[in-house]
Amino acid sequence: MAKSVTEDLKKLGRLASIPLGKLSVSREKIVAVDLQIESITISKLIFKKKDWIVEKIITENFIPPDGENQFDNNIGFYVSKLRSLLVRTGSIGFDGAIIIPFNESDIYFFEMELASKEELVDMIQDSSFNDQFPEAPKELYNQNFDVSIIQEDEDNGTMRIALVIGQEKKIATKQTILSRAGLNPVIAEPEISSVLNSLAIQFGNDAFKIPTAFFVTNESYSYLIIGSEEGLIVSGVNFTDADRVLLLHVEDVEDVTGTVWAEVFSRISENIEVNIDEYNNKYKESKVEKLFFISNRPQIDNYVKGLQNSMLDLKIERMNPFEKISLSPKASAYISDFDNKSIFTKVIGAGLSRLNYFDIELKDNSFTKFNLLNGLEDLKMSRVLKSVSSILTWSSIVFFTLFYSFLLLNSFPEFLSNSTKLFSYNSIQSTHAELKKEHKNKKKDLSKIEKVIDLIDEPLNLPNLNLLTMVHDDVLRAVPEGLKFESMVFKPNLLQEDEDSDTIIGTPPRLTLTGKSIDDTNIKYFLQNLKKSERLYDAILQTSSDENLLNFTVDLVLNFDSDYELVIEE
């Protein structure tokens, strides 16, 4: 009963992890790194609209440090070289996939009854797997391993699996180089897997429709991959030390058809053909007819020509991993200068890798999925917790947003009513301020009018009152220092009917000012200022002396708009 409940919980957990897993995989950005003794190649692939696109790619050859165990003894050197490439491509801070060289890992193939990957891992870790397969490695101490299901035959209840084992210490060294260079190592992929996955993206399900061989060679090792729908064989190709030294200079010669070179390529061909014959004898349905050449050498013309001359029955082609894959404009421009594009085969294949920390089933073109990374399970758990935490955070944000939106919707009518009232209040307050300001201005005008009214003895009509108010302001602005008024008398316009002409005759309004001045200069200055007023028609001055002061009377004749004749009495 308890076991049944546990299994149900596991199934429920797997179902719940599927959408999270798909989301996490879609967001993974992997920088693949092929770290060789004499070269470094990197790539970054992105997935858009069901297609893989090579976004960034670069390679560099260099003279390696002297001595053995170059990576272990020269970590700083390789960190510097890798970091330089990462900076040039803007790849600092991304997740990284390191390719584990062929000579630092071992691969085994087995056919067995159907089982899940979890069951396979449990079997490998105990004695039951070795009991079934004595040829399998018995000692996994200081070794990292991973297992992948290659083929399943449900009708017969069998499957074909691949077991990969890597050296823990060497993998750790490469993880250190990636970390110090500026990447987050998340994948350690065997080189064989990278080559096969590069083939997968090129040819899809038809990759091994006919038996195909891949010859991979570099400065340190060479190997052969032969595969078809029937099976897969991986084996090393051994060179003599003398042949390996000669091949370092094969592109420097003009002709490889001479006796020496013929013997060199004959020995290499024999090693290749032995493995092909072994495959043909094991799987007799069809024969290997094509071999793809893969090398990190910049030039391979003579190498390919020499092999072709020694293996006339086999068609040799240079591997081009870009034939069925899109490239960014920068990547396309970069690789256009390379005659040997097989240099990038492994990083294209590794660029397809994903950490896939929810361990969901991925439907892609990858043949194999291996990860020999140290601390892999801890890394996956860390990413799962981070992902779940992020989702919970966003879920909380969404929840509270929806909650407060609900509260807002329910209180919106009241809010709208209060907003309307607030708007009305603000509008009333603004109107009140304007009226208050207008009242203040009118109060000032009234004060002026009251002062003017004191100058007259009889009631004035409104036009006369307005005129007097404006003239009063003009007089005050025109008064200079040294001049003093004693009286101001206003005489409004008087209207009377002319019996002879039947017209209305009016006399213009007058303002008579009397005062004293220290001299006549101030009075003249006063009259000059008054003449600037549009409301002054004429000014009549009379003066008289009184001790040290000058008495004056100014009779101002004012303009007054009217539709009657004006008679100005002198």
Buried (B, 14 or more C-beta within 10 A) or exposed (E): EEEEEEEEEEEEEBEEBEEBBBEBBEEBBBBBBBBBBBBBBBBBBBBEEEEBBBBBBBBBBEEBEEEEEBBBEBBEBBBEBBBBBBEEBEBEEBBBBBBBBBBBBBBBEBEBEEBEBEEBBEBBEEEEBBEEBEEBBEEEEEBBBBBBBBBEEEEEEEBBBBBBBBBBEBBBBBBBBBEBBBBBBBBBBBBBBBBBBBBBBBBEEEBBEEBBBBBBBBBBBBBBBBBBBBBBBBBEBEBEEEBBEBBEEBBEEEEBEEEEBBEBBEBBBEBBBEBBEEBBEEBEEEBBEEBBBBBBBEEBEBBBBBBBBBBEEBEBEBBBBBEEBBBBEEBEEBBEEBEBBBBBBBBBBBBBBBBBBBBBEEEBBBBBBBBBBBEBEEBBEEBBEEBEEEEEEEEEEEEEEEEEEEEEEEEEEEEEEEEEEEEEEEEEEEEEEEEEEEEEEEEEEEEBBEEBBEBBEEEBEEBBBEBBBBBBEBBEEBBBEBBEBEEBEBBBBEEEEEEEEEEEBBBBBBBBBBBBBBEEEBBEBBBEBBEEBEBBBBBEBEEEEEEEBBBBBBBBBBBBEEEBEBEEEE
